[in-house]
């Protein structure tokens, strides 16, 4: 209450002016009380969470996105007064699960755990009934997963420059495989073709594991797969590993040079993991989720476990830096989608 004075009269006559002041003070108090009653119950960070938190993963259970999400959810549950429960909501790519969170109450009780797929929803699905960029508040970027260029072991190249030279000599002769139209592998390969100025034919498969038999048999020349999958084949000498997609050399494969080191200027590609809540969620709640998430991502056991999955953890993300990263990824991959004329069924 501001600018009001309550006078307590113990005896004597109350003047008309004093009566007016008391009426004014009473109205001010009633208005303040009504405003407090109407304020959202979870507007304060210390009130969150008020019930078990739903973490929506728009991918199948047991996959490369679901496993880290469950590890993080378990650790968040240990730090919060309520459990964080993972729900797998698949359908129409990632659209069904993503839209569920876009329509959820703005109270921090429903979190989206997304990947690079979130950044390419706008160019791949231009008629969505929600806006993937504007209907969400980014909370934290939690991990990035580098990718590696792998080629058939009998292909007559041993370095990335040699592969580029081969593709330039015979444009359109060689095929590369991906885990599906518009997925991270497809985008990473098309970015390579664009920046290296070479051509190759795209063969989509239903998942990375489905393309490997054809790569091993020589029916495919190359792919750029997530490191967790590709590094296994490199270490067993079933394929040749030529380059890693991170901007700097990675602990995933410290001896493997980057694309940029080998002359493909500007090449950087990851699949990544990010947490969002519906846009309009009170900022104190967003900040608390961010803070506790960063604490989890800094835990040595989480860092070690995700390193086994070839994921590099991020423990200093802010809502602003996460959004900046998302928008930059959207710009980059939207351009590749248009240039390569990528569509999904």
C-alpha angles and dihedrals in degrees: 000000000000132000096004128115124201113207120197111211112202098180142349130052123320110227123224089249091054090047090054091050091052091050090049092049091050092051091048092051093047091050092050091049092049091050091052091050092052095048115108110267094229098043088111118074092223090062092059127131104031094172138006110310119235115221107195115208110188091204134079121279116266096024130123092273098041096052097058090041091057093047090053094043091054092052092046088052090057092054100042132065090238132048123255107224122197117223120189109215110176131172139113089022103294096330099102096052094040094051090049090062093043088059096042123110114277095242106103092252093113121053128185117219104201143172138202085298088079092060094053098044092095097056095036097044106029093166099058117143090226134046112244091200103040103032094062137065111214113228107180144337102231106179145359123209117204122216132219135217109235127181136190109277092235095052106114095243134089101178137043093247088054091052091050091050091050093050091048093051093052108024114195095010098104131065130215127196132224138184090248144313113306095005126131094265093051092048093047092052093047091049088054092050091049097048095040092046095232137125133228135156121258119228112185122208134184096260135338094274090059094059097048097081090057093046091050091048093050097248087118124045100205150336137192103231133178109275094242090066103030098047091061091060092044093053091049090051092239092124137014118252111213109171145353121232100225122106090242132025112285133224085231089074108359095180095053115096122228125247088247093054088054095053106271096123116210096011113148126143136164142160105230144186125232138170123223138175128198114287111261095040106145110268095232089061092046089051093049093050088048093049096049091043092054089049090054093047090053093056111114093225093052091047091049094047094048090046087060086058089049091248120140109217124226116209103166102057120137128197088252096050091045091053092046089052092048093050092048090051090048092053094047098046095039087060091051092047090054096043094048093039090232116185134172128216 
